[in-house]
Amino acid sequence: MKYLVEQYEIHIATLEVEAETKAEAIAKVWKGEGNLVRTEYSSVCEDLGMDIDEETRKQLEAIGHDADFWAPSIHSVSVAE
């Protein structure tokens, strides 16, 4: 069976903005302005995750992962069509 697993990741986006000051540049990015120059993978975000049921927890334990009803960095799991 195939599954689709969505994982929270941290990426660094580099945006180019026209501004008079650093503060104005930051404010423009916060407003959603700027042209995307590049993105770069940084790390997996383990501060976010999803709750897991008892069956999944036991299956993870059986293959050597201690999940404790929480799957760090995992956003969702679904069966692939």
Sequence and secondary structure as in RCSB ss.txt:
>XXXX:A:sequence
MKYLVEQYEIHIATLEVEAETKAEAIAKVWKGEGNLVRTEYSSVCEDLGMDIDEETRKQLEAIGHDADFWAPSIH
SVSVAE
>XXXX:A:secstr
  EEEEE EEEEEEEE   SSHHHHHHHHHTT SEEEEEEEEEE TT EEE  HHHHHHHHHTT   TTEEETEE
EEEE  
